[in-house]
């Protein structure tokens, strides 16, 4: 490039140029504020001015100017123009640049950004012929310092990359990856002759050795990270969790590895060499994300469900919204959160009497808490508390009662948890207080290694598990509790872990966010089970494991694999039938292929009792259609067959038989079956012989009769139907008292402790049914009186027969 500007530089030519102080001073001022835009005008002025007295000042000004990478090429053009007129400039500019370059091992890099520009400027000046052999030696010394003195931190990667991309081919014969990947070829003729092949090889070796050192450093960092990662994962699988120091060590090792990996990738791209592939130990986050994605996919495709059955799903997900039912004035004061979890003190309960409601109302409410048996009673309790007892003192009393539930009443925990979840939107303080008390109690139990109060410990973890399933306590808190127990997996910890897994393990395992950690905890439990000698604990662990992860060959899994979509749709139409969708479901049922042998209308045990009347209504609607009048006959025969099978094989189909009896009654109410069918079934139930020697312990026949009578009672209150029903009730009284006598005799023979009294629930169901059938009728008081009533009925019927 310098040859383009070669001109005569004798004294006469320079004296002919303008050397006035005003113009030369103005030129030097512009030189001290260099920019890419001003350089063309400076080169033009340079050709008209005599600046021989300012050569040193020009070299110093250019070397000291703060330049940007985009200014380097225009500055080089300016240097070429000056050097072509003033040969002394080449030596001076090199001397000025050398002042800012590190050439010895003792030198320090004070300004990396300035060094990056200076090295690039020196390279361009060498390629343009402004500086010669001395400049090449200076460049070699600088590059040697940059590469050799930075073997630990590799902080000069950016400087080398900024040099390799623009001039790497000219000074080292390398092609950066973008050009190489795009297929851009560089011909040999484009190489600059200012740098010999030997010099290029030296520079190339410097860069290659620097890259090799960086790769070795990266491999070492990867190995260190893998070792720490394996240690952390091993402790998580054996202890349940790693220590904070180990996690901090892992984060430090991973950060160093990621830093070196980014530098190696950048340098490899700049040098045009492929990036090495390192074998990284999969991190917990990656494994967790993969496991969570698999669980999300399985849930979305319906392969697995978050709940074991629909009843559980409705119980835990369909919580009433009190704010849409109760006026806001009743919960306005309690809706605002006033207690933070870290400020809660649970050691003292301060309650003050509230005289706005009578004490007997409060006592009745707390007594009802011991009789929560379903969703309806639980939701009604929540509404009653918000409507009548929503004061600060009563809320504290409720927390105390819920917290102090007896360890013998574990059956109440799901309903208490539902009650808390229902009250949570309008009473956040109540939820926070109870949750914090349970977690605090749990931590106290974990610190105790003895077996005392093991029932209380089991109750605590089960209550926490139930609240987790309602979303009152976060899932992360439940996983933390399990990790604490698994860490010291012996003694009472085994009982607590098994109880918590049985309660909330299925829910935690099927949730995508908690699935990975729950899977690790289960693996740890299975490994530690091998060291447990207690057979009871081994059995508890197995039961908990299968409750959390049911075997793949379970009945539900087999049914899901075997049933076609149409079968699932038919079940949906029948099982989910209710008063709101009965007409729509009938229309869908009519469109089915009725030549199929499988009929779900004969499976009443799949539905809740409250929906059986809607199923009977659907059958009645189909019976009235011309092409579907045969359906009712099949349904009635199937119900009678199920009742008959339960009598022949007692114990296996009792629940199905009771559901069939109730369904048969609903069919009678919708005029699908006739009165003789009802009488036939009633007499068959009480007259079919009992062959089982232990039949005195079973009362499902009594319950079956009571269910059927309660369903059809309204149609047997007048006329001839009433008289026929009275005859049957007489025989039913005798059957009932015969069962009572069998109970009395057999209990006395086997001497069962605490079983001398006849079951109160059976007696209550019998008397309730009789009140429904005959409100004013007197009931027999013993078997003898029932026998006399039967003899009187038979005598009356005998006389009628003889009369005809």
Beta strands, then each sheet from edge to edge (+ up, - down):
end
